[in-house]
Amino acid sequence: MLAEENEKASEDLVEKAQADAAKAKNPIQKATLFIRQVLSELGKVTTPTRKELINYTGVVLGFVAVVMVIISALDWVFLNVVTFMFAG
């Protein structure tokens, strides 16, 4: 039910944006419309709490560390394969 309401609201916003874009004729009006729409979207943004921010930062750093280990391991494997093949 909530998803349907969000879908309907989203469709209404898209229709309104398209109607506003059709009204904007010159580049100044289009730029002004764009800035108004961006500011409207920014008003919907919620900032994370300190706890959420720390949690998200930890997840990102953990993911980066795991990817770094995987890439380092692949680099080491490829180095040994190339060295074995071409070092004679």
C-alpha positions as CSV (number, residue, x, y, z in Angstrom):
1,M,0.0,0.0,0.0
2,L,2.8,2.4,0.9
3,A,4.6,1.5,-2.3
4,E,1.5,2.3,-4.3
5,E,1.2,5.7,-2.6
6,N,4.9,6.5,-3.3
7,E,4.5,5.4,-6.9
8,K,1.5,7.7,-7.4
9,A,3.3,10.6,-5.7
10,S,6.3,10.0,-7.9
11,E,4.1,10.0,-11.1
12,D,2.5,13.2,-10.0
13,L,5.8,14.9,-9.5
14,V,7.0,13.7,-12.9
15,E,3.9,15.0,-14.6
16,K,4.2,18.4,-12.8
17,A,7.9,18.6,-13.8
18,Q,7.1,17.8,-17.4
19,A,4.3,20.4,-17.4
20,D,6.7,23.0,-15.9
21,A,9.4,22.1,-18.5
22,A,6.9,22.6,-21.3
23,K,6.1,26.1,-20.0
24,A,9.8,27.1,-19.8
25,K,10.7,28.4,-23.2
26,N,14.0,30.2,-23.0
27,P,17.3,29.0,-21.4
28,I,17.0,31.3,-18.4
29,Q,13.5,29.9,-17.5
30,K,14.8,26.4,-18.0
31,A,17.8,27.1,-15.7
32,T,15.6,28.7,-13.1
33,L,13.2,25.7,-13.2
34,F,16.1,23.3,-12.9
35,I,17.5,25.1,-9.8
36,R,14.0,25.3,-8.2
37,Q,13.6,21.5,-8.8
38,V,17.0,20.8,-7.4
39,L,16.3,22.8,-4.3
40,S,13.0,21.1,-3.9
41,E,14.7,17.7,-4.0
42,L,17.4,18.8,-1.6
43,G,14.6,19.8,0.9
44,K,13.6,16.1,1.0
45,V,17.1,14.9,2.0
46,T,17.5,13.8,5.5
47,T,21.0,13.8,7.1
48,P,22.0,10.7,8.9
49,T,22.4,10.6,12.7
50,R,25.9,10.4,14.1
51,K,25.4,6.7,14.8
52,E,24.3,6.0,11.2
53,L,27.1,8.0,9.8
54,I,29.7,6.0,11.8
55,N,28.0,2.8,10.8
56,Y,28.0,3.7,7.1
57,T,31.6,4.9,7.2
58,G,32.6,1.6,8.8
59,V,30.8,-0.4,6.1
60,V,32.4,1.6,3.3
61,L,35.9,1.3,4.8
62,G,35.4,-2.5,5.4
63,F,34.3,-2.9,1.8
64,V,37.2,-1.0,0.5
65,A,39.6,-3.1,2.6
66,V,38.1,-6.3,1.3
67,V,38.3,-5.1,-2.3
68,M,41.9,-4.0,-1.7
69,V,42.9,-7.4,-0.4
70,I,41.2,-9.1,-3.4
71,I,42.9,-6.9,-5.9
72,S,46.3,-7.3,-4.2
73,A,45.9,-11.1,-4.2
74,L,45.0,-11.0,-7.9
75,D,48.0,-8.7,-8.6
76,W,50.3,-11.1,-6.8
77,V,48.9,-14.1,-8.7
78,F,49.3,-12.4,-12.1
79,L,52.8,-11.3,-11.2
80,N,53.8,-14.8,-10.4
81,V,52.2,-16.2,-13.6
82,V,53.9,-13.6,-15.8
83,T,57.2,-14.1,-14.0
84,F,57.0,-17.9,-14.4
85,M,56.1,-17.6,-18.1
86,F,58.6,-15.0,-19.2
87,A,61.5,-15.1,-16.7
88,G,62.6,-18.4,-18.2
